[in-house]
C-alpha cells in the first residue's frame, strides 16, 4: 500500500537528484505519560494477605536520529530511533493471619529494574500545503512501530519469615524484547532558504504487547510524545 502511494508522486520529485531527497536530522521531545504503569494493591485471600506495589521510574524526555526520504513535495517516508530511559521499583510482601488476628510476615521482596527502550516508527508522511512566509506546512503521519528493550539492569532483595536476606543482580527477562505497535501523528514544518527544516510534532503510539509484565509491574501500552525536530 505504501509503495503504491509513493508511485503517485509527481514527476517533479523524480527530476530531483536522488541524494537531495534524503533528510537527516534529530528529534527530541517530552513524554507526558509514563512508560510504565504504577500500581498499589492489598489483597486478602483469607489466611494469606498480599501487598503488591510497583512505582514507575521514567525520565520524561526522549531523543534520537531521524531519516526521511521524500517521494515528492507532499509525500515522504520517515524512520526514527527514539531513546527512552525507563524503569520501575517493585515491592511485594506476603503475610499470614493466624487465629489471633495478627498478621505474621511470610516474606517480602524488593526489586529495582532499569532499562532502555528504542522505539522505531516507520511513518508515511503527507504534507498538505506549501509554506507561505512564516506560515508552516501541516503534516500528517501514520505507520507501524517496533519497541526494542535493551540494557536491562536489576537488583533484587528477597527476605524470608526469619529475615534471612538473599540479594541478586541478575537482569529481569523482558516479557517481549521486541513489541509491535502502530503510530499516528500530526505536525507543523518550517523550511528556510538553504533547506533546513524545523518540525513540531505530536504522536500517539499504541503497543500490542507488554515489554515488561512481572507481578504488579506492566508497561503502559499508550505512548504520547511531543517532538521538536531539526533536519537538513
mmCIF file of the C-alpha atoms, coordinates in Angstrom:
data_MODEL
# 
_entry.id   MODEL 
# 
loop_
_atom_site.group_PDB 
_atom_site.id 
_atom_site.type_symbol 
_atom_site.label_atom_id 
_atom_site.label_alt_id 
_atom_site.label_comp_id 
_atom_site.label_asym_id 
_atom_site.label_entity_id 
_atom_site.label_seq_id 
_atom_site.pdbx_PDB_ins_code 
_atom_site.Cartn_x 
_atom_site.Cartn_y 
_atom_site.Cartn_z 
_atom_site.occupancy 
_atom_site.B_iso_or_equiv 
_atom_site.pdbx_formal_charge 
_atom_site.auth_seq_id 
_atom_site.auth_comp_id 
_atom_site.auth_asym_id 
_atom_site.auth_atom_id 
_atom_site.pdbx_PDB_model_num 
ATOM 1   C CA . UNK A 1 1   ? 0.000  0.000   0.000   1.00 0.00 ? 1   UNK A CA 1 
ATOM 2   C CA . UNK A 1 2   ? 2.789  2.440   0.954   1.00 0.00 ? 2   UNK A CA 1 
ATOM 3   C CA . UNK A 1 3   ? 4.666  1.682   -2.254  1.00 0.00 ? 3   UNK A CA 1 
ATOM 4   C CA . UNK A 1 4   ? 1.539  2.282   -4.302  1.00 0.00 ? 4   UNK A CA 1 
ATOM 5   C CA . UNK A 1 5   ? 1.074  5.685   -2.706  1.00 0.00 ? 5   UNK A CA 1 
ATOM 6   C CA . UNK A 1 6   ? 4.713  6.523   -3.350  1.00 0.00 ? 6   UNK A CA 1 
ATOM 7   C CA . UNK A 1 7   ? 4.243  5.760   -7.054  1.00 0.00 ? 7   UNK A CA 1 
ATOM 8   C CA . UNK A 1 8   ? 1.641  8.522   -7.199  1.00 0.00 ? 8   UNK A CA 1 
ATOM 9   C CA . UNK A 1 9   ? 4.321  11.133  -6.531  1.00 0.00 ? 9   UNK A CA 1 
ATOM 10  C CA . UNK A 1 10  ? 4.601  13.858  -9.173  1.00 0.00 ? 10  UNK A CA 1 
ATOM 11  C CA . UNK A 1 11  ? 7.264  13.677  -11.841 1.00 0.00 ? 11  UNK A CA 1 
ATOM 12  C CA . UNK A 1 12  ? 8.853  16.791  -10.368 1.00 0.00 ? 12  UNK A CA 1 
ATOM 13  C CA . UNK A 1 13  ? 10.315 14.728  -7.494  1.00 0.00 ? 13  UNK A CA 1 
ATOM 14  C CA . UNK A 1 14  ? 11.770 12.230  -9.965  1.00 0.00 ? 14  UNK A CA 1 
ATOM 15  C CA . UNK A 1 15  ? 13.744 15.039  -11.641 1.00 0.00 ? 15  UNK A CA 1 
ATOM 16  C CA . UNK A 1 16  ? 15.439 15.926  -8.354  1.00 0.00 ? 16  UNK A CA 1 
ATOM 17  C CA . UNK A 1 17  ? 18.865 14.372  -7.672  1.00 0.00 ? 17  UNK A CA 1 
ATOM 18  C CA . UNK A 1 18  ? 18.329 11.204  -5.660  1.00 0.00 ? 18  UNK A CA 1 
ATOM 19  C CA . UNK A 1 19  ? 20.587 12.184  -2.753  1.00 0.00 ? 19  UNK A CA 1 
ATOM 20  C CA . UNK A 1 20  ? 18.777 15.508  -2.291  1.00 0.00 ? 20  UNK A CA 1 
ATOM 21  C CA . UNK A 1 21  ? 15.558 13.708  -1.420  1.00 0.00 ? 21  UNK A CA 1 
ATOM 22  C CA . UNK A 1 22  ? 17.062 12.390  1.843   1.00 0.00 ? 22  UNK A CA 1 
ATOM 23  C CA . UNK A 1 23  ? 16.802 14.400  5.058   1.00 0.00 ? 23  UNK A CA 1 
ATOM 24  C CA . UNK A 1 24  ? 18.955 13.522  8.060   1.00 0.00 ? 24  UNK A CA 1 
ATOM 25  C CA . UNK A 1 25  ? 18.219 15.049  11.427  1.00 0.00 ? 25  UNK A CA 1 
ATOM 26  C CA . UNK A 1 26  ? 17.476 14.677  15.098  1.00 0.00 ? 26  UNK A CA 1 
ATOM 27  C CA . UNK A 1 27  ? 14.314 14.768  17.185  1.00 0.00 ? 27  UNK A CA 1 
ATOM 28  C CA . UNK A 1 28  ? 13.962 15.497  20.896  1.00 0.00 ? 28  UNK A CA 1 
ATOM 29  C CA . UNK A 1 29  ? 10.857 15.736  22.990  1.00 0.00 ? 29  UNK A CA 1 
ATOM 30  C CA . UNK A 1 30  ? 8.725  15.282  26.066  1.00 0.00 ? 30  UNK A CA 1 
ATOM 31  C CA . UNK A 1 31  ? 6.687  12.249  27.194  1.00 0.00 ? 31  UNK A CA 1 
ATOM 32  C CA . UNK A 1 32  ? 3.522  13.324  29.094  1.00 0.00 ? 32  UNK A CA 1 
ATOM 33  C CA . UNK A 1 33  ? 2.663  9.709   30.046  1.00 0.00 ? 33  UNK A CA 1 
ATOM 34  C CA . UNK A 1 34  ? 4.934  7.371   31.994  1.00 0.00 ? 34  UNK A CA 1 
ATOM 35  C CA . UNK A 1 35  ? 6.207  4.345   30.073  1.00 0.00 ? 35  UNK A CA 1 
ATOM 36  C CA . UNK A 1 36  ? 5.446  2.003   32.998  1.00 0.00 ? 36  UNK A CA 1 
ATOM 37  C CA . UNK A 1 37  ? 2.209  1.696   34.967  1.00 0.00 ? 37  UNK A CA 1 
ATOM 38  C CA . UNK A 1 38  ? 2.228  2.327   38.725  1.00 0.00 ? 38  UNK A CA 1 
ATOM 39  C CA . UNK A 1 39  ? 0.009  0.156   40.940  1.00 0.00 ? 39  UNK A CA 1 
ATOM 40  C CA . UNK A 1 40  ? -0.664 -0.386  44.635  1.00 0.00 ? 40  UNK A CA 1 
ATOM 41  C CA . UNK A 1 41  ? -2.888 -3.264  45.790  1.00 0.00 ? 41  UNK A CA 1 
ATOM 42  C CA . UNK A 1 42  ? -3.507 -5.005  49.119  1.00 0.00 ? 42  UNK A CA 1 
ATOM 43  C CA . UNK A 1 43  ? -5.449 -8.252  48.672  1.00 0.00 ? 43  UNK A CA 1 
ATOM 44  C CA . UNK A 1 44  ? -6.688 -10.505 51.476  1.00 0.00 ? 44  UNK A CA 1 
ATOM 45  C CA . UNK A 1 45  ? -7.019 -14.168 50.483  1.00 0.00 ? 45  UNK A CA 1 
ATOM 46  C CA . UNK A 1 46  ? -8.244 -15.256 53.922  1.00 0.00 ? 46  UNK A CA 1 
ATOM 47  C CA . UNK A 1 47  ? -5.296 -16.950 55.593  1.00 0.00 ? 47  UNK A CA 1 
ATOM 48  C CA . UNK A 1 48  ? -2.809 -15.033 53.466  1.00 0.00 ? 48  UNK A CA 1 
ATOM 49  C CA . UNK A 1 49  ? -2.673 -11.357 52.512  1.00 0.00 ? 49  UNK A CA 1 
ATOM 50  C CA . UNK A 1 50  ? -0.561 -9.934  49.723  1.00 0.00 ? 50  UNK A CA 1 
ATOM 51  C CA . UNK A 1 51  ? 0.680  -6.379  49.316  1.00 0.00 ? 51  UNK A CA 1 
ATOM 52  C CA . UNK A 1 52  ? 1.945  -5.524  45.812  1.00 0.00 ? 52  UNK A CA 1 
ATOM 53  C CA . UNK A 1 53  ? 3.322  -2.153  44.836  1.00 0.00 ? 53  UNK A CA 1 
ATOM 54  C CA . UNK A 1 54  ? 5.004  -1.014  41.627  1.00 0.00 ? 54  UNK A CA 1 
ATOM 55  C CA . UNK A 1 55  ? 6.271  2.535   41.080  1.00 0.00 ? 55  UNK A CA 1 
ATOM 56  C CA . UNK A 1 56  ? 7.202  3.785   37.613  1.00 0.00 ? 56  UNK A CA 1 
ATOM 57  C CA . UNK A 1 57  ? 10.622 5.406   37.297  1.00 0.00 ? 57  UNK A CA 1 
ATOM 58  C CA . UNK A 1 58  ? 10.778 7.068   33.881  1.00 0.00 ? 58  UNK A CA 1 
ATOM 59  C CA . UNK A 1 59  ? 12.581 10.137  32.609  1.00 0.00 ? 59  UNK A CA 1 
ATOM 60  C CA . UNK A 1 60  ? 10.018 12.157  30.627  1.00 0.00 ? 60  UNK A CA 1 
ATOM 61  C CA . UNK A 1 61  ? 12.403 13.015  27.777  1.00 0.00 ? 61  UNK A CA 1 
ATOM 62  C CA . UNK A 1 62  ? 13.282 11.303  24.516  1.00 0.00 ? 62  UNK A CA 1 
ATOM 63  C CA . UNK A 1 63  ? 15.831 11.882  21.758  1.00 0.00 ? 63  UNK A CA 1 
ATOM 64  C CA . UNK A 1 64  ? 17.006 10.115  18.633  1.00 0.00 ? 64  UNK A CA 1 
ATOM 65  C CA . UNK A 1 65  ? 18.126 10.346  14.999  1.00 0.00 ? 65  UNK A CA 1 
ATOM 66  C CA . UNK A 1 66  ? 15.706 10.597  12.091  1.00 0.00 ? 66  UNK A CA 1 
ATOM 67  C CA . UNK A 1 67  ? 15.847 9.849   8.372   1.00 0.00 ? 67  UNK A CA 1 
ATOM 68  C CA . UNK A 1 68  ? 13.227 10.994  5.840   1.00 0.00 ? 68  UNK A CA 1 
ATOM 69  C CA . UNK A 1 69  ? 13.025 10.160  2.141   1.00 0.00 ? 69  UNK A CA 1 
ATOM 70  C CA . UNK A 1 70  ? 10.775 12.470  0.099   1.00 0.00 ? 70  UNK A CA 1 
ATOM 71  C CA . UNK A 1 71  ? 8.999  10.929  -2.870  1.00 0.00 ? 71  UNK A CA 1 
ATOM 72  C CA . UNK A 1 72  ? 7.611  14.345  -3.757  1.00 0.00 ? 72  UNK A CA 1 
ATOM 73  C CA . UNK A 1 73  ? 6.949  17.721  -2.196  1.00 0.00 ? 73  UNK A CA 1 
ATOM 74  C CA . UNK A 1 74  ? 3.988  16.207  -0.347  1.00 0.00 ? 74  UNK A CA 1 
ATOM 75  C CA . UNK A 1 75  ? 4.713  12.511  0.169   1.00 0.00 ? 75  UNK A CA 1 
ATOM 76  C CA . UNK A 1 76  ? 7.589  11.108  2.219   1.00 0.00 ? 76  UNK A CA 1 
ATOM 77  C CA . UNK A 1 77  ? 8.641  8.114   4.275   1.00 0.00 ? 77  UNK A CA 1 
ATOM 78  C CA . UNK A 1 78  ? 10.450 8.563   7.590   1.00 0.00 ? 78  UNK A CA 1 
ATOM 79  C CA . UNK A 1 79  ? 12.070 6.362   10.222  1.00 0.00 ? 79  UNK A CA 1 
ATOM 80  C CA . UNK A 1 80  ? 13.188 7.404   13.712  1.00 0.00 ? 80  UNK A CA 1 
ATOM 81  C CA . UNK A 1 81  ? 15.049 5.638   16.511  1.00 0.00 ? 81  UNK A CA 1 
ATOM 82  C CA . UNK A 1 82  ? 13.842 7.243   19.754  1.00 0.00 ? 82  UNK A CA 1 
ATOM 83  C CA . UNK A 1 83  ? 15.696 6.585   23.017  1.00 0.00 ? 83  UNK A CA 1 
ATOM 84  C CA . UNK A 1 84  ? 13.697 6.233   26.251  1.00 0.00 ? 84  UNK A CA 1 
ATOM 85  C CA . UNK A 1 85  ? 15.083 5.691   29.746  1.00 0.00 ? 85  UNK A CA 1 
ATOM 86  C CA . UNK A 1 86  ? 12.658 3.510   31.709  1.00 0.00 ? 86  UNK A CA 1 
ATOM 87  C CA . UNK A 1 87  ? 12.443 1.594   34.979  1.00 0.00 ? 87  UNK A CA 1 
ATOM 88  C CA . UNK A 1 88  ? 10.380 0.569   37.981  1.00 0.00 ? 88  UNK A CA 1 
ATOM 89  C CA . UNK A 1 89  ? 10.646 -0.161  41.712  1.00 0.00 ? 89  UNK A CA 1 
ATOM 90  C CA . UNK A 1 90  ? 8.621  -3.153  42.880  1.00 0.00 ? 90  UNK A CA 1 
ATOM 91  C CA . UNK A 1 91  ? 7.720  -4.277  46.408  1.00 0.00 ? 91  UNK A CA 1 
ATOM 92  C CA . UNK A 1 92  ? 5.816  -7.492  47.226  1.00 0.00 ? 92  UNK A CA 1 
ATOM 93  C CA . UNK A 1 93  ? 5.034  -8.595  50.816  1.00 0.00 ? 93  UNK A CA 1 
ATOM 94  C CA . UNK A 1 94  ? 3.104  -11.688 51.929  1.00 0.00 ? 94  UNK A CA 1 
ATOM 95  C CA . UNK A 1 95  ? 1.658  -12.200 55.411  1.00 0.00 ? 95  UNK A CA 1 
ATOM 96  C CA . UNK A 1 96  ? -0.463 -14.828 57.119  1.00 0.00 ? 96  UNK A CA 1 
ATOM 97  C CA . UNK A 1 97  ? -3.240 -14.255 59.650  1.00 0.00 ? 97  UNK A CA 1 
ATOM 98  C CA . UNK A 1 98  ? -3.381 -16.882 62.451  1.00 0.00 ? 98  UNK A CA 1 
ATOM 99  C CA . UNK A 1 99  ? -6.289 -17.244 64.854  1.00 0.00 ? 99  UNK A CA 1 
ATOM 100 C CA . UNK A 1 100 ? -5.039 -14.346 66.967  1.00 0.00 ? 100 UNK A CA 1 
ATOM 101 C CA . UNK A 1 101 ? -5.841 -11.983 64.074  1.00 0.00 ? 101 UNK A CA 1 
ATOM 102 C CA . UNK A 1 102 ? -2.346 -10.507 63.996  1.00 0.00 ? 102 UNK A CA 1 
ATOM 103 C CA . UNK A 1 103 ? -0.527 -10.640 60.690  1.00 0.00 ? 103 UNK A CA 1 
ATOM 104 C CA . UNK A 1 104 ? 2.713  -12.617 60.593  1.00 0.00 ? 104 UNK A CA 1 
ATOM 105 C CA . UNK A 1 105 ? 5.316  -11.975 57.906  1.00 0.00 ? 105 UNK A CA 1 
ATOM 106 C CA . UNK A 1 106 ? 5.896  -14.755 55.390  1.00 0.00 ? 106 UNK A CA 1 
ATOM 107 C CA . UNK A 1 107 ? 8.401  -12.809 53.330  1.00 0.00 ? 107 UNK A CA 1 
ATOM 108 C CA . UNK A 1 108 ? 8.907  -9.847  51.086  1.00 0.00 ? 108 UNK A CA 1 
ATOM 109 C CA . UNK A 1 109 ? 10.942 -8.800  48.065  1.00 0.00 ? 109 UNK A CA 1 
ATOM 110 C CA . UNK A 1 110 ? 12.292 -5.502  46.774  1.00 0.00 ? 110 UNK A CA 1 
ATOM 111 C CA . UNK A 1 111 ? 13.251 -5.082  43.121  1.00 0.00 ? 111 UNK A CA 1 
ATOM 112 C CA . UNK A 1 112 ? 14.829 -2.199  41.231  1.00 0.00 ? 112 UNK A CA 1 
ATOM 113 C CA . UNK A 1 113 ? 14.974 -2.514  37.427  1.00 0.00 ? 113 UNK A CA 1 
ATOM 114 C CA . UNK A 1 114 ? 16.184 -0.030  34.830  1.00 0.00 ? 114 UNK A CA 1 
ATOM 115 C CA . UNK A 1 115 ? 16.261 -0.464  31.041  1.00 0.00 ? 115 UNK A CA 1 
ATOM 116 C CA . UNK A 1 116 ? 16.375 1.308   27.693  1.00 0.00 ? 116 UNK A CA 1 
ATOM 117 C CA . UNK A 1 117 ? 13.578 1.381   25.124  1.00 0.00 ? 117 UNK A CA 1 
ATOM 118 C CA . UNK A 1 118 ? 14.390 2.095   21.483  1.00 0.00 ? 118 UNK A CA 1 
ATOM 119 C CA . UNK A 1 119 ? 11.131 2.943   19.721  1.00 0.00 ? 119 UNK A CA 1 
ATOM 120 C CA . UNK A 1 120 ? 11.419 2.779   15.934  1.00 0.00 ? 120 UNK A CA 1 
ATOM 121 C CA . UNK A 1 121 ? 8.392  4.088   13.967  1.00 0.00 ? 121 UNK A CA 1 
ATOM 122 C CA . UNK A 1 122 ? 8.302  3.833   10.158  1.00 0.00 ? 122 UNK A CA 1 
ATOM 123 C CA . UNK A 1 123 ? 5.886  6.555   9.055   1.00 0.00 ? 123 UNK A CA 1 
ATOM 124 C CA . UNK A 1 124 ? 4.275  7.530   5.788   1.00 0.00 ? 124 UNK A CA 1 
ATOM 125 C CA . UNK A 1 125 ? 4.151  11.333  5.858   1.00 0.00 ? 125 UNK A CA 1 
ATOM 126 C CA . UNK A 1 126 ? 1.810  13.622  3.916   1.00 0.00 ? 126 UNK A CA 1 
ATOM 127 C CA . UNK A 1 127 ? 2.356  17.391  3.850   1.00 0.00 ? 127 UNK A CA 1 
ATOM 128 C CA . UNK A 1 128 ? -0.806 19.221  2.882   1.00 0.00 ? 128 UNK A CA 1 
ATOM 129 C CA . UNK A 1 129 ? 0.166  22.634  1.529   1.00 0.00 ? 129 UNK A CA 1 
ATOM 130 C CA . UNK A 1 130 ? 3.037  24.901  0.553   1.00 0.00 ? 130 UNK A CA 1 
ATOM 131 C CA . UNK A 1 131 ? 4.703  27.124  3.112   1.00 0.00 ? 131 UNK A CA 1 
ATOM 132 C CA . UNK A 1 132 ? 3.733  30.783  2.743   1.00 0.00 ? 132 UNK A CA 1 
ATOM 133 C CA . UNK A 1 133 ? 6.012  33.170  4.566   1.00 0.00 ? 133 UNK A CA 1 
ATOM 134 C CA . UNK A 1 134 ? 6.197  32.213  8.240   1.00 0.00 ? 134 UNK A CA 1 
ATOM 135 C CA . UNK A 1 135 ? 3.053  30.098  7.954   1.00 0.00 ? 135 UNK A CA 1 
ATOM 136 C CA . UNK A 1 136 ? 4.039  26.408  8.463   1.00 0.00 ? 136 UNK A CA 1 
ATOM 137 C CA . UNK A 1 137 ? 3.136  23.383  6.388   1.00 0.00 ? 137 UNK A CA 1 
ATOM 138 C CA . UNK A 1 138 ? 0.856  20.866  8.084   1.00 0.00 ? 138 UNK A CA 1 
ATOM 139 C CA . UNK A 1 139 ? 1.921  17.210  8.097   1.00 0.00 ? 139 UNK A CA 1 
ATOM 140 C CA . UNK A 1 140 ? 0.070  14.010  8.981   1.00 0.00 ? 140 UNK A CA 1 
ATOM 141 C CA . UNK A 1 141 ? 1.767  10.655  9.559   1.00 0.00 ? 141 UNK A CA 1 
ATOM 142 C CA . UNK A 1 142 ? 0.850  7.018   10.123  1.00 0.00 ? 142 UNK A CA 1 
ATOM 143 C CA . UNK A 1 143 ? 2.676  3.698   10.199  1.00 0.00 ? 143 UNK A CA 1 
ATOM 144 C CA . UNK A 1 144 ? 3.946  0.694   12.173  1.00 0.00 ? 144 UNK A CA 1 
ATOM 145 C CA . UNK A 1 145 ? 6.418  0.841   15.047  1.00 0.00 ? 145 UNK A CA 1 
ATOM 146 C CA . UNK A 1 146 ? 8.657  -1.584  16.926  1.00 0.00 ? 146 UNK A CA 1 
ATOM 147 C CA . UNK A 1 147 ? 9.944  -1.248  20.505  1.00 0.00 ? 147 UNK A CA 1 
ATOM 148 C CA . UNK A 1 148 ? 13.305 -2.839  21.340  1.00 0.00 ? 148 UNK A CA 1 
ATOM 149 C CA . UNK A 1 149 ? 14.196 -3.425  25.014  1.00 0.00 ? 149 UNK A CA 1 
ATOM 150 C CA . UNK A 1 150 ? 17.921 -3.325  25.832  1.00 0.00 ? 150 UNK A CA 1 
ATOM 151 C CA . UNK A 1 151 ? 20.322 -2.581  28.692  1.00 0.00 ? 151 UNK A CA 1 
ATOM 152 C CA . UNK A 1 152 ? 18.261 -4.220  31.459  1.00 0.00 ? 152 UNK A CA 1 
ATOM 153 C CA . UNK A 1 153 ? 19.810 -3.876  34.945  1.00 0.00 ? 153 UNK A CA 1 
ATOM 154 C CA . UNK A 1 154 ? 18.133 -5.284  38.070  1.00 0.00 ? 154 UNK A CA 1 
ATOM 155 C CA . UNK A 1 155 ? 18.722 -5.564  41.798  1.00 0.00 ? 155 UNK A CA 1 
ATOM 156 C CA . UNK A 1 156 ? 16.538 -7.824  43.965  1.00 0.00 ? 156 UNK A CA 1 
ATOM 157 C CA . UNK A 1 157 ? 16.404 -8.397  47.706  1.00 0.00 ? 157 UNK A CA 1 
ATOM 158 C CA . UNK A 1 158 ? 14.363 -11.358 48.999  1.00 0.00 ? 158 UNK A CA 1 
ATOM 159 C CA . UNK A 1 159 ? 13.651 -11.664 52.737  1.00 0.00 ? 159 UNK A CA 1 
ATOM 160 C CA . UNK A 1 160 ? 12.005 -14.724 54.316  1.00 0.00 ? 160 UNK A CA 1 
ATOM 161 C CA . UNK A 1 161 ? 9.988  -15.081 57.543  1.00 0.00 ? 161 UNK A CA 1 
ATOM 162 C CA . UNK A 1 162 ? 13.201 -15.376 59.592  1.00 0.00 ? 162 UNK A CA 1 
ATOM 163 C CA . UNK A 1 163 ? 14.573 -12.250 57.957  1.00 0.00 ? 163 UNK A CA 1 
ATOM 164 C CA . UNK A 1 164 ? 17.196 -14.172 56.029  1.00 0.00 ? 164 UNK A CA 1 
ATOM 165 C CA . UNK A 1 165 ? 18.250 -11.969 53.109  1.00 0.00 ? 165 UNK A CA 1 
ATOM 166 C CA . UNK A 1 166 ? 19.190 -13.077 49.588  1.00 0.00 ? 166 UNK A CA 1 
ATOM 167 C CA . UNK A 1 167 ? 20.453 -10.428 47.175  1.00 0.00 ? 167 UNK A CA 1 
ATOM 168 C CA . UNK A 1 168 ? 20.809 -10.870 43.400  1.00 0.00 ? 168 UNK A CA 1 
ATOM 169 C CA . UNK A 1 169 ? 21.568 -8.621  40.441  1.00 0.00 ? 169 UNK A CA 1 
ATOM 170 C CA . UNK A 1 170 ? 20.533 -10.894 37.575  1.00 0.00 ? 170 UNK A CA 1 
ATOM 171 C CA . UNK A 1 171 ? 18.738 -8.797  34.925  1.00 0.00 ? 171 UNK A CA 1 
ATOM 172 C CA . UNK A 1 172 ? 14.995 -9.334  34.687  1.00 0.00 ? 172 UNK A CA 1 
ATOM 173 C CA . UNK A 1 173 ? 13.995 -11.001 31.436  1.00 0.00 ? 173 UNK A CA 1 
ATOM 174 C CA . UNK A 1 174 ? 11.620 -8.725  29.470  1.00 0.00 ? 174 UNK A CA 1 
ATOM 175 C CA . UNK A 1 175 ? 8.228  -10.150 28.558  1.00 0.00 ? 175 UNK A CA 1 
ATOM 176 C CA . UNK A 1 176 ? 8.913  -9.061  24.965  1.00 0.00 ? 176 UNK A CA 1 
ATOM 177 C CA . UNK A 1 177 ? 12.296 -7.841  23.690  1.00 0.00 ? 177 UNK A CA 1 
ATOM 178 C CA . UNK A 1 178 ? 10.505 -6.669  20.519  1.00 0.00 ? 178 UNK A CA 1 
ATOM 179 C CA . UNK A 1 179 ? 6.980  -5.272  20.854  1.00 0.00 ? 179 UNK A CA 1 
ATOM 180 C CA . UNK A 1 180 ? 4.923  -4.206  17.806  1.00 0.00 ? 180 UNK A CA 1 
ATOM 181 C CA . UNK A 1 181 ? 2.790  -1.093  17.700  1.00 0.00 ? 181 UNK A CA 1 
ATOM 182 C CA . UNK A 1 182 ? 1.110  1.499   15.488  1.00 0.00 ? 182 UNK A CA 1 
ATOM 183 C CA . UNK A 1 183 ? 1.763  5.251   15.401  1.00 0.00 ? 183 UNK A CA 1 
ATOM 184 C CA . UNK A 1 184 ? -0.276 8.238   14.225  1.00 0.00 ? 184 UNK A CA 1 
ATOM 185 C CA . UNK A 1 185 ? 0.693  11.868  14.429  1.00 0.00 ? 185 UNK A CA 1 
ATOM 186 C CA . UNK A 1 186 ? 0.315  15.424  13.211  1.00 0.00 ? 186 UNK A CA 1 
ATOM 187 C CA . UNK A 1 187 ? 2.817  18.220  12.968  1.00 0.00 ? 187 UNK A CA 1 
ATOM 188 C CA . UNK A 1 188 ? 3.985  21.530  11.549  1.00 0.00 ? 188 UNK A CA 1 
ATOM 189 C CA . UNK A 1 189 ? 7.038  22.168  9.391   1.00 0.00 ? 189 UNK A CA 1 
ATOM 190 C CA . UNK A 1 190 ? 9.117  25.229  8.512   1.00 0.00 ? 190 UNK A CA 1 
ATOM 191 C CA . UNK A 1 191 ? 11.830 25.284  5.843   1.00 0.00 ? 191 UNK A CA 1 
ATOM 192 C CA . UNK A 1 192 ? 14.318 28.089  5.244   1.00 0.00 ? 192 UNK A CA 1 
ATOM 193 C CA . UNK A 1 193 ? 16.053 29.154  2.042   1.00 0.00 ? 193 UNK A CA 1 
ATOM 194 C CA . UNK A 1 194 ? 19.042 26.816  2.459   1.00 0.00 ? 194 UNK A CA 1 
ATOM 195 C CA . UNK A 1 195 ? 16.914 23.725  3.148   1.00 0.00 ? 195 UNK A CA 1 
ATOM 196 C CA . UNK A 1 196 ? 16.990 23.485  6.957   1.00 0.00 ? 196 UNK A CA 1 
ATOM 197 C CA . UNK A 1 197 ? 13.686 22.064  8.255   1.00 0.00 ? 197 UNK A CA 1 
ATOM 198 C CA . UNK A 1 198 ? 12.261 22.630  11.730  1.00 0.00 ? 198 UNK A CA 1 
ATOM 199 C CA . UNK A 1 199 ? 9.299  20.475  12.802  1.00 0.00 ? 199 UNK A CA 1 
ATOM 200 C CA . UNK A 1 200 ? 6.967  20.310  15.781  1.00 0.00 ? 200 UNK A CA 1 
ATOM 201 C CA . UNK A 1 201 ? 5.024  17.035  16.065  1.00 0.00 ? 201 UNK A CA 1 
ATOM 202 C CA . UNK A 1 202 ? 2.612  15.262  18.358  1.00 0.00 ? 202 UNK A CA 1 
ATOM 203 C CA . UNK A 1 203 ? 2.467  11.468  18.154  1.00 0.00 ? 203 UNK A CA 1 
ATOM 204 C CA . UNK A 1 204 ? 0.444  8.656   19.707  1.00 0.00 ? 204 UNK A CA 1 
ATOM 205 C CA . UNK A 1 205 ? 1.562  5.012   19.689  1.00 0.00 ? 205 UNK A CA 1 
ATOM 206 C CA . UNK A 1 206 ? -0.468 2.001   20.791  1.00 0.00 ? 206 UNK A CA 1 
ATOM 207 C CA . UNK A 1 207 ? 1.644  -1.054  21.669  1.00 0.00 ? 207 UNK A CA 1 
ATOM 208 C CA . UNK A 1 208 ? 0.235  -4.544  21.149  1.00 0.00 ? 208 UNK A CA 1 
ATOM 209 C CA . UNK A 1 209 ? 2.454  -6.281  23.745  1.00 0.00 ? 209 UNK A CA 1 
ATOM 210 C CA . UNK A 1 210 ? 3.943  -5.509  27.168  1.00 0.00 ? 210 UNK A CA 1 
ATOM 211 C CA . UNK A 1 211 ? 7.712  -5.139  27.216  1.00 0.00 ? 211 UNK A CA 1 
ATOM 212 C CA . UNK A 1 212 ? 7.665  -5.866  30.971  1.00 0.00 ? 212 UNK A CA 1 
ATOM 213 C CA . UNK A 1 213 ? 4.990  -7.856  32.797  1.00 0.00 ? 213 UNK A CA 1 
ATOM 214 C CA . UNK A 1 214 ? 6.028  -9.124  36.227  1.00 0.00 ? 214 UNK A CA 1 
ATOM 215 C CA . UNK A 1 215 ? 3.637  -9.278  39.191  1.00 0.00 ? 215 UNK A CA 1 
ATOM 216 C CA . UNK A 1 216 ? 2.135  -5.787  39.662  1.00 0.00 ? 216 UNK A CA 1 
ATOM 217 C CA . UNK A 1 217 ? 4.520  -4.334  37.054  1.00 0.00 ? 217 UNK A CA 1 
ATOM 218 C CA . UNK A 1 218 ? 3.393  -3.790  33.459  1.00 0.00 ? 218 UNK A CA 1 
ATOM 219 C CA . UNK A 1 219 ? 4.205  -1.491  30.563  1.00 0.00 ? 219 UNK A CA 1 
ATOM 220 C CA . UNK A 1 220 ? 1.931  1.384   29.646  1.00 0.00 ? 220 UNK A CA 1 
ATOM 221 C CA . UNK A 1 221 ? 0.586  0.371   26.224  1.00 0.00 ? 221 UNK A CA 1 
ATOM 222 C CA . UNK A 1 222 ? -0.037 4.022   25.243  1.00 0.00 ? 222 UNK A CA 1 
ATOM 223 C CA . UNK A 1 223 ? 2.836  6.384   24.401  1.00 0.00 ? 223 UNK A CA 1 
ATOM 224 C CA . UNK A 1 224 ? 2.284  10.096  23.786  1.00 0.00 ? 224 UNK A CA 1 
ATOM 225 C CA . UNK A 1 225 ? 5.159  12.341  22.730  1.00 0.00 ? 225 UNK A CA 1 
ATOM 226 C CA . UNK A 1 226 ? 5.696  15.978  21.759  1.00 0.00 ? 226 UNK A CA 1 
ATOM 227 C CA . UNK A 1 227 ? 8.714  16.322  19.474  1.00 0.00 ? 227 UNK A CA 1 
ATOM 228 C CA . UNK A 1 228 ? 10.917 19.105  18.147  1.00 0.00 ? 228 UNK A CA 1 
ATOM 229 C CA . UNK A 1 229 ? 12.922 18.143  15.044  1.00 0.00 ? 229 UNK A CA 1 
ATOM 230 C CA . UNK A 1 230 ? 15.795 19.628  13.064  1.00 0.00 ? 230 UNK A CA 1 
ATOM 231 C CA . UNK A 1 231 ? 16.887 18.170  9.713   1.00 0.00 ? 231 UNK A CA 1 
ATOM 232 C CA . UNK A 1 232 ? 18.976 19.016  6.647   1.00 0.00 ? 232 UNK A CA 1 
# 
